[in-house]
């Protein structure tokens, strides 16, 4: 017993040792620790106020750590908490003498008269703990940096992981009362009324915006499809609409394509020049003029592209925070989810299904933290290809993890029957499907479901509203120049020549 107490008494935060070696006392608030523990043993309200804020390691004094651990254990077991029950549990665990006996517990309760301001005191204790953790992590990084045998990238990943743990474990949002939430909701409803029902960010696709009222803050939106269906083409068209037509800053994390390839597709979509011509630079004089004139709007658009390969969820969070603070980014697009890694070392951890679950969960957390929509593209399993019928994707086709469906607020699919050699939609009217695609909203946590048909222009890798009722003569005359103030979604592209340039079909 005595040996156990001696070991426990020597349990000291590593940051404390490092700081004392350098002649500095680590950040601490011992008197506040005593006040908080005393208040918790005399007032049940004090326990409710701080039990979800503090953990035993947050206390600087080892004796205080053991006392708080006993209080927490009693709370977990739904047992009464006072000086007698805490003393009894400490005695049962062989820790009572180590903390100073009953006399020390009595002295703690005599230091306070009530639990007033206990939450404020607890948050100061937590801040001191975070400072000590940062000192400890920084000291370890400095020490490892002097070691020539250490791989610098492994060290960087390890440092990022430890800082991420501090952030995840200690930054907690307190709950809000119904009164304040009702005020916020009423204010939001009033703002929506002033915006004619558009509560989120408009995408430029009329029917989709009508269904969703725009992409909503804090929502995780999954857009899934088989390769070649046009996932990237859709988000490129959407990002261009949002940035150019509505001046919303858009961040695109492209893990598959380089940033130059991605912006080249946007140039093709904006100028009406095919990707093949832009790739070869084989332009006529009037096309060069068309390129220089129409690319101006795109060059001024608030679009930010990051093409870091094998991006980890930690790196994404750090980059996203920076983009939001520096450029007021309103929406984040990830192309695509399965190319991300869960760990800070870029190698992932656990099996692939667990890793995808971790990524999905953290993307939802990021959307809530930054209060903006996060759109993640996702692959579908090959089950779609082997299934008969229309081959429309189902929620069960989401690849590698059911957690994607669970975490997402909206799950949608892109489906082009033309990809499978079909010439008509599977509806009663047998409508031709040439040059068309379907945006299928299969899950919508806060709204309805629908299959929205869009126009797909393959050689421009572009989706747009499906305009109806126009004559074929008008549709075939769209090579003419448009004025700069003409909306992207009002432009009608030439009749799609899908299949003539297989290299230009988006993936």
PLY file of the C-alpha trace (Angstrom):
ply
format ascii 1.0
element vertex 507
property float x
property float y
property float z
element edge 506
property int vertex1
property int vertex2
end_header
0.00 0.00 0.00
2.77 2.39 0.96
4.62 1.63 -2.26
1.48 2.39 -4.30
1.01 5.71 -2.55
4.65 6.63 -3.15
4.31 5.90 -6.86
1.09 7.89 -7.11
2.65 10.79 -5.21
5.46 10.89 -7.78
3.01 11.07 -10.69
3.82 14.50 -12.07
3.02 16.09 -15.41
6.06 15.85 -17.76
5.68 19.53 -18.61
6.14 20.34 -14.91
9.51 18.57 -14.82
10.71 20.26 -18.03
9.60 23.69 -16.83
11.22 23.25 -13.40
14.46 22.22 -15.08
14.43 25.54 -16.91
13.71 27.44 -13.70
10.09 28.20 -14.57
6.95 27.10 -12.75
4.38 25.61 -15.15
1.04 27.40 -15.62
-1.22 26.42 -12.73
-4.16 27.52 -10.60
-3.91 25.38 -7.44
-6.17 27.63 -5.36
-8.90 27.44 -8.00
-8.48 23.66 -8.10
-9.09 23.53 -4.34
-12.14 25.82 -4.69
-13.65 23.70 -7.46
-13.16 20.40 -5.59
-14.55 21.88 -2.37
-17.61 23.26 -4.17
-18.28 19.91 -5.87
-18.37 18.16 -2.48
-20.85 20.62 -0.92
-23.14 21.51 -3.84
-24.61 19.13 -6.43
-25.09 22.03 -8.87
-21.35 22.54 -8.93
-20.87 18.97 -10.18
-23.37 19.46 -13.02
-21.64 22.69 -14.07
-18.12 21.30 -14.47
-18.27 17.51 -14.89
-18.26 17.79 -18.71
-15.55 20.48 -18.73
-12.77 18.95 -16.60
-10.99 15.62 -16.45
-8.57 14.43 -13.79
-5.42 15.23 -15.83
-6.51 18.88 -16.02
-5.54 19.32 -12.35
-1.95 20.33 -11.61
-1.70 18.82 -8.13
-1.54 15.00 -8.09
-3.68 14.92 -4.91
-6.37 16.94 -6.68
-6.27 14.54 -9.62
-7.09 11.59 -7.34
-9.90 13.46 -5.56
-11.50 14.51 -8.85
-11.17 10.94 -10.18
-13.10 9.70 -7.13
-15.82 12.34 -7.62
-16.10 11.43 -11.30
-16.38 7.71 -10.49
-19.20 8.41 -8.03
-20.94 10.56 -10.64
-20.63 7.84 -13.30
-22.21 5.31 -10.90
-25.05 7.74 -10.01
-24.02 7.74 -6.34
-24.31 10.73 -3.96
-21.27 12.96 -3.78
-20.18 14.60 -0.54
-17.15 14.60 1.73
-18.09 11.25 3.29
-18.70 9.33 0.04
-15.53 10.75 -1.54
-13.50 9.84 1.55
-14.95 6.33 1.58
-14.13 5.71 -2.10
-10.60 7.05 -1.74
-10.09 4.75 1.25
-11.46 1.80 -0.74
-9.03 2.57 -3.59
-6.09 2.99 -1.17
-5.65 6.68 -2.06
-6.98 8.45 1.06
-3.65 8.79 2.87
-1.92 9.87 -0.34
-4.25 12.85 -0.77
-3.81 13.96 2.86
-6.58 12.08 4.63
-9.95 13.29 5.82
-8.39 16.46 7.21
-7.42 17.61 3.69
-10.91 16.92 2.34
-12.48 18.90 5.19
-10.09 21.78 4.52
-11.18 21.84 0.84
-14.86 22.19 1.76
-14.07 24.97 4.23
-12.42 27.06 1.51
-15.74 27.76 -0.24
-19.27 28.66 0.80
-21.07 27.77 -2.45
-20.54 26.73 -6.07
-20.90 30.28 -7.39
-18.61 30.97 -10.38
-17.46 27.33 -10.39
-17.79 27.02 -14.18
-15.62 30.11 -14.71
-13.01 28.67 -12.31
-13.11 25.31 -14.10
-12.42 26.91 -17.47
-9.36 28.69 -16.05
-8.09 25.33 -14.76
-8.63 23.85 -18.23
-6.75 26.73 -19.86
-3.78 26.16 -17.54
-3.83 22.47 -18.42
-3.82 23.23 -22.16
-0.85 25.57 -21.64
1.04 22.79 -19.81
0.22 20.33 -22.60
1.48 22.76 -25.24
4.69 23.24 -23.23
5.12 19.47 -23.00
4.44 18.87 -26.70
6.71 21.75 -27.75
9.53 20.48 -25.54
9.23 16.99 -27.02
9.27 18.43 -30.54
12.38 20.49 -29.76
14.12 17.48 -28.25
13.25 15.24 -31.21
14.29 17.93 -33.69
17.87 17.77 -32.39
17.95 14.02 -33.07
19.55 13.59 -36.50
18.10 10.10 -36.90
14.50 11.43 -36.72
12.58 11.62 -40.00
11.42 15.22 -40.23
8.11 14.36 -41.92
7.30 11.69 -39.33
8.10 14.26 -36.65
5.82 16.82 -38.31
2.97 14.30 -38.53
3.45 13.29 -34.90
3.38 16.93 -33.79
0.20 17.61 -35.78
-1.44 14.53 -34.27
-0.65 15.58 -30.71
-1.91 19.11 -31.26
-5.05 17.68 -32.83
-5.61 15.53 -29.71
-5.36 18.61 -27.51
-7.91 20.42 -29.69
-10.34 17.49 -29.85
-10.12 16.68 -26.17
-10.50 20.11 -24.65
-12.47 22.51 -26.85
-16.06 21.76 -25.86
-19.12 23.77 -26.74
-21.54 24.43 -23.92
-25.28 23.91 -24.40
-27.67 26.81 -24.97
-31.06 27.40 -23.41
-34.27 27.25 -25.45
-34.89 31.01 -25.10
-31.69 32.04 -26.86
-32.10 29.30 -29.48
-35.66 30.45 -30.27
-34.38 34.01 -30.82
-31.70 32.71 -33.18
-34.24 30.60 -35.07
-36.68 33.53 -35.45
-33.89 35.76 -36.72
-32.87 33.08 -39.22
-36.47 32.63 -40.41
-36.79 36.39 -40.91
-33.58 36.47 -42.93
-34.82 33.58 -45.09
-38.07 35.48 -45.74
-36.09 38.49 -46.91
-34.10 36.24 -49.26
-37.25 34.77 -50.86
-36.81 31.32 -49.33
-33.11 30.86 -50.14
-31.69 30.10 -46.69
-28.44 28.54 -47.91
-25.91 29.03 -50.69
-27.41 28.93 -54.19
-25.80 26.45 -56.59
-27.06 27.94 -59.84
-29.15 24.82 -60.58
-32.72 26.08 -60.34
-34.59 22.90 -59.37
-31.88 21.79 -56.95
-31.96 25.16 -55.19
-35.76 24.97 -54.99
-35.52 21.54 -53.33
-32.75 22.34 -50.83
-33.12 26.15 -50.45
-29.41 26.16 -51.23
-26.64 24.24 -49.47
-27.14 24.80 -45.74
-24.45 25.73 -43.20
-23.19 22.80 -41.08
-24.44 20.23 -43.63
-22.31 17.38 -44.95
-23.35 16.67 -48.55
-22.20 13.49 -50.28
-22.28 13.36 -54.10
-21.58 9.82 -55.26
-21.33 8.17 -58.67
-19.44 5.57 -60.65
-16.30 6.70 -62.51
-17.13 8.57 -65.72
-20.55 9.81 -64.57
-19.35 13.37 -64.12
-18.86 13.95 -60.38
-16.00 16.37 -60.93
-17.81 18.03 -63.84
-20.82 18.68 -61.60
-18.87 20.27 -58.73
-16.78 22.30 -61.19
-19.96 23.66 -62.78
-21.44 24.31 -59.34
-18.30 25.98 -57.96
-18.10 28.21 -61.03
-21.76 29.21 -60.68
-21.40 29.97 -56.98
-18.20 31.98 -57.34
-19.03 33.91 -60.54
-22.79 34.38 -60.31
-23.21 34.68 -56.54
-19.71 35.77 -55.41
-19.45 32.98 -52.82
-15.85 32.05 -52.00
-15.35 28.34 -52.77
-12.51 26.08 -51.62
-11.86 22.94 -53.68
-9.56 20.21 -52.36
-8.67 18.15 -55.42
-6.93 14.92 -54.45
-7.25 13.35 -57.91
-6.54 16.12 -60.43
-3.92 18.86 -60.35
-5.05 22.43 -59.75
-4.09 23.41 -63.31
-6.15 20.55 -64.80
-9.12 21.56 -62.67
-8.96 25.25 -63.62
-8.53 24.25 -67.28
-11.86 22.41 -67.08
-13.43 25.52 -65.60
-11.99 27.60 -68.45
-13.48 25.14 -70.96
-16.88 25.36 -69.29
-16.78 29.17 -69.10
-15.47 29.89 -72.59
-17.19 27.12 -74.58
-13.84 25.87 -75.91
-13.33 22.10 -75.69
-10.82 20.59 -73.27
-9.05 18.99 -76.22
-8.43 22.35 -77.90
-7.21 23.90 -74.65
-4.97 20.92 -73.95
-3.35 21.15 -77.39
-3.42 24.94 -77.62
-4.82 24.51 -81.14
-7.00 27.65 -81.27
-8.07 29.86 -84.13
-7.46 33.65 -83.83
-11.11 34.32 -82.95
-10.96 31.54 -80.32
-7.92 33.16 -78.70
-9.91 36.38 -78.51
-12.90 34.48 -77.09
-10.60 32.86 -74.50
-9.04 36.14 -73.37
-12.39 37.92 -73.08
-14.42 35.24 -71.31
-11.73 34.01 -68.95
-11.72 37.41 -67.20
-14.73 36.59 -65.03
-13.19 33.30 -63.98
-9.84 34.88 -63.08
-11.65 37.32 -60.77
-13.77 34.60 -59.13
-13.09 33.73 -55.44
-12.14 30.10 -56.09
-9.31 28.49 -54.12
-7.92 25.12 -55.22
-5.64 22.86 -53.16
-4.30 19.76 -54.93
-2.35 18.20 -52.04
-2.35 14.41 -52.67
-3.35 11.93 -49.91
-4.63 14.77 -47.76
-5.25 13.80 -44.13
-8.33 14.90 -42.26
-6.10 16.86 -39.85
-4.45 18.78 -42.70
-7.86 19.46 -44.22
-9.16 20.95 -40.97
-6.11 23.19 -40.62
-6.27 24.36 -44.24
-10.04 24.91 -44.10
-9.80 27.05 -40.95
-7.12 29.17 -42.61
-9.16 29.64 -45.80
-12.25 30.64 -43.82
-10.36 33.18 -41.69
-8.28 34.66 -44.51
-10.65 34.52 -47.50
-14.12 34.10 -45.95
-14.65 30.79 -47.77
-18.36 29.85 -47.67
-18.26 26.25 -48.92
-15.72 23.41 -49.07
-15.59 20.76 -51.83
-13.51 17.56 -51.57
-12.75 15.50 -54.68
-12.89 12.80 -53.51
-13.43 11.21 -50.09
-11.81 7.81 -50.69
-8.46 9.45 -51.55
-8.20 11.04 -48.10
-6.40 9.50 -45.12
-7.58 9.50 -41.52
-4.22 9.73 -39.77
-1.85 12.66 -39.48
0.98 10.55 -40.95
-0.72 10.11 -44.32
-0.70 6.33 -43.91
-4.09 5.87 -42.29
-4.86 3.46 -39.48
-7.06 0.41 -38.96
-8.99 -1.18 -41.78
-10.31 0.89 -44.64
-13.93 0.87 -43.46
-12.92 2.27 -40.06
-10.75 4.87 -41.75
-13.58 6.05 -44.03
-15.87 6.20 -40.98
-13.34 8.42 -39.19
-13.01 10.70 -42.22
-16.78 10.95 -42.65
-17.34 11.73 -38.96
-14.64 14.41 -38.99
-16.01 16.03 -42.14
-19.37 16.42 -40.42
-17.62 17.84 -37.35
-15.74 20.29 -39.60
-18.99 21.45 -41.23
-20.48 22.12 -37.79
-17.34 23.78 -36.44
-16.99 26.22 -39.35
-20.77 26.53 -39.91
-20.55 25.99 -43.65
-21.57 23.23 -46.08
-18.95 20.58 -46.83
-19.40 18.66 -50.09
-17.51 15.40 -50.48
-17.50 13.35 -53.66
-17.55 9.59 -53.21
-17.15 6.48 -55.31
-19.84 3.82 -55.62
-19.31 0.07 -55.52
-19.37 -2.06 -58.68
-22.73 -3.51 -57.63
-24.33 -0.80 -59.80
-22.71 -2.23 -62.93
-23.88 -5.80 -62.32
-27.44 -4.86 -61.42
-30.10 -5.02 -64.09
-32.77 -2.46 -64.83
-32.06 1.28 -65.02
-28.84 0.99 -62.96
-29.84 3.97 -60.85
-27.60 4.06 -57.74
-28.98 3.15 -54.30
-27.84 4.15 -50.81
-26.54 0.60 -50.33
-24.08 1.19 -53.20
-22.00 3.68 -51.19
-18.50 2.30 -51.17
-16.60 1.02 -48.11
-18.70 2.36 -45.25
-22.28 2.77 -44.11
-21.02 5.60 -41.90
-21.09 7.91 -44.94
-24.85 7.53 -45.21
-25.22 7.89 -41.44
-23.13 11.08 -41.08
-24.32 12.89 -44.21
-27.23 15.34 -44.16
-27.71 14.90 -47.90
-26.71 11.87 -49.97
-27.04 12.35 -53.70
-26.08 10.46 -56.85
-25.25 11.43 -60.42
-26.72 9.13 -63.05
-26.42 9.35 -66.85
-28.24 6.51 -68.66
-26.34 7.46 -71.83
-23.21 6.07 -70.10
-24.79 2.60 -70.27
-25.82 2.95 -73.91
-29.43 3.88 -73.17
-31.20 6.34 -75.46
-34.37 6.97 -73.43
-35.30 7.64 -69.83
-37.19 4.82 -68.12
-40.33 6.93 -67.73
-43.79 6.50 -69.21
-43.08 9.08 -71.91
-39.79 7.43 -73.04
-38.10 10.85 -73.16
-34.75 10.93 -75.01
-31.83 11.06 -72.55
-29.11 12.19 -74.92
-26.93 14.88 -73.34
-28.74 14.65 -69.99
-27.98 13.52 -66.46
-29.93 13.06 -63.28
-29.03 14.49 -59.87
-30.70 12.05 -57.46
-31.30 13.27 -53.90
-31.62 9.92 -52.09
-31.34 11.17 -48.51
-32.27 14.62 -47.27
-32.30 15.01 -43.51
-34.15 18.33 -43.58
-36.18 18.19 -46.77
-37.70 16.20 -49.60
-36.26 13.80 -52.18
-36.27 14.19 -55.95
-34.61 13.16 -59.22
-33.53 16.38 -60.94
-32.64 16.24 -64.64
-29.79 18.44 -65.85
-28.16 19.14 -69.19
-24.74 17.55 -69.59
-22.32 18.89 -72.20
-19.63 16.20 -72.44
-17.00 18.01 -74.52
-17.10 20.94 -72.07
-17.38 18.77 -68.92
-20.32 20.90 -67.86
-23.69 20.50 -66.16
-26.38 23.17 -66.46
-30.14 23.58 -66.10
-32.14 21.50 -68.54
-33.90 24.16 -70.60
-37.18 23.07 -72.12
-39.34 24.41 -74.93
-36.58 25.94 -77.08
-36.48 25.30 -80.81
-33.71 23.20 -82.29
-32.67 26.21 -84.42
-32.10 28.25 -81.24
-30.21 25.40 -79.57
-27.88 25.00 -82.54
-26.95 28.69 -82.70
-25.11 28.99 -79.38
-21.59 29.57 -80.70
-22.30 33.29 -80.73
-20.71 35.48 -78.06
-22.72 36.44 -75.00
-22.59 39.74 -73.12
-20.58 39.65 -69.87
-23.67 40.24 -67.71
-25.49 37.22 -69.14
-25.97 34.55 -66.43
-24.08 31.28 -66.76
-27.30 29.36 -66.27
-29.07 31.23 -69.07
-26.55 30.04 -71.64
-27.69 27.14 -73.82
-24.82 25.03 -75.02
-24.65 23.43 -78.49
-26.26 20.03 -78.87
-24.07 17.62 -76.95
-21.74 15.51 -79.05
-21.12 13.06 -76.21
-18.90 10.17 -77.21
-16.89 12.00 -79.86
-14.09 12.80 -77.41
-13.81 10.01 -74.86
-10.81 11.69 -73.27
-12.94 14.66 -72.33
-15.55 12.68 -70.37
-15.18 13.71 -66.70
-14.39 11.28 -63.96
0 1
1 2
2 3
3 4
4 5
5 6
6 7
7 8
8 9
9 10
10 11
11 12
12 13
13 14
14 15
15 16
16 17
17 18
18 19
19 20
20 21
21 22
22 23
23 24
24 25
25 26
26 27
27 28
28 29
29 30
30 31
31 32
32 33
33 34
34 35
35 36
36 37
37 38
38 39
39 40
40 41
41 42
42 43
43 44
44 45
45 46
46 47
47 48
48 49
49 50
50 51
51 52
52 53
53 54
54 55
55 56
56 57
57 58
58 59
59 60
60 61
61 62
62 63
63 64
64 65
65 66
66 67
67 68
68 69
69 70
70 71
71 72
72 73
73 74
74 75
75 76
76 77
77 78
78 79
79 80
80 81
81 82
82 83
83 84
84 85
85 86
86 87
87 88
88 89
89 90
90 91
91 92
92 93
93 94
94 95
95 96
96 97
97 98
98 99
99 100
100 101
101 102
102 103
103 104
104 105
105 106
106 107
107 108
108 109
109 110
110 111
111 112
112 113
113 114
114 115
115 116
116 117
117 118
118 119
119 120
120 121
121 122
122 123
123 124
124 125
125 126
126 127
127 128
128 129
129 130
130 131
131 132
132 133
133 134
134 135
135 136
136 137
137 138
138 139
139 140
140 141
141 142
142 143
143 144
144 145
145 146
146 147
147 148
148 149
149 150
150 151
151 152
152 153
153 154
154 155
155 156
156 157
157 158
158 159
159 160
160 161
161 162
162 163
163 164
164 165
165 166
166 167
167 168
168 169
169 170
170 171
171 172
172 173
173 174
174 175
175 176
176 177
177 178
178 179
179 180
180 181
181 182
182 183
183 184
184 185
185 186
186 187
187 188
188 189
189 190
190 191
191 192
192 193
193 194
194 195
195 196
196 197
197 198
198 199
199 200
200 201
201 202
202 203
203 204
204 205
205 206
206 207
207 208
208 209
209 210
210 211
211 212
212 213
213 214
214 215
215 216
216 217
217 218
218 219
219 220
220 221
221 222
222 223
223 224
224 225
225 226
226 227
227 228
228 229
229 230
230 231
231 232
232 233
233 234
234 235
235 236
236 237
237 238
238 239
239 240
240 241
241 242
242 243
243 244
244 245
245 246
246 247
247 248
248 249
249 250
250 251
251 252
252 253
253 254
254 255
255 256
256 257
257 258
258 259
259 260
260 261
261 262
262 263
263 264
264 265
265 266
266 267
267 268
268 269
269 270
270 271
271 272
272 273
273 274
274 275
275 276
276 277
277 278
278 279
279 280
280 281
281 282
282 283
283 284
284 285
285 286
286 287
287 288
288 289
289 290
290 291
291 292
292 293
293 294
294 295
295 296
296 297
297 298
298 299
299 300
300 301
301 302
302 303
303 304
304 305
305 306
306 307
307 308
308 309
309 310
310 311
311 312
312 313
313 314
314 315
315 316
316 317
317 318
318 319
319 320
320 321
321 322
322 323
323 324
324 325
325 326
326 327
327 328
328 329
329 330
330 331
331 332
332 333
333 334
334 335
335 336
336 337
337 338
338 339
339 340
340 341
341 342
342 343
343 344
344 345
345 346
346 347
347 348
348 349
349 350
350 351
351 352
352 353
353 354
354 355
355 356
356 357
357 358
358 359
359 360
360 361
361 362
362 363
363 364
364 365
365 366
366 367
367 368
368 369
369 370
370 371
371 372
372 373
373 374
374 375
375 376
376 377
377 378
378 379
379 380
380 381
381 382
382 383
383 384
384 385
385 386
386 387
387 388
388 389
389 390
390 391
391 392
392 393
393 394
394 395
395 396
396 397
397 398
398 399
399 400
400 401
401 402
402 403
403 404
404 405
405 406
406 407
407 408
408 409
409 410
410 411
411 412
412 413
413 414
414 415
415 416
416 417
417 418
418 419
419 420
420 421
421 422
422 423
423 424
424 425
425 426
426 427
427 428
428 429
429 430
430 431
431 432
432 433
433 434
434 435
435 436
436 437
437 438
438 439
439 440
440 441
441 442
442 443
443 444
444 445
445 446
446 447
447 448
448 449
449 450
450 451
451 452
452 453
453 454
454 455
455 456
456 457
457 458
458 459
459 460
460 461
461 462
462 463
463 464
464 465
465 466
466 467
467 468
468 469
469 470
470 471
471 472
472 473
473 474
474 475
475 476
476 477
477 478
478 479
479 480
480 481
481 482
482 483
483 484
484 485
485 486
486 487
487 488
488 489
489 490
490 491
491 492
492 493
493 494
494 495
495 496
496 497
497 498
498 499
499 500
500 501
501 502
502 503
503 504
504 505
505 506
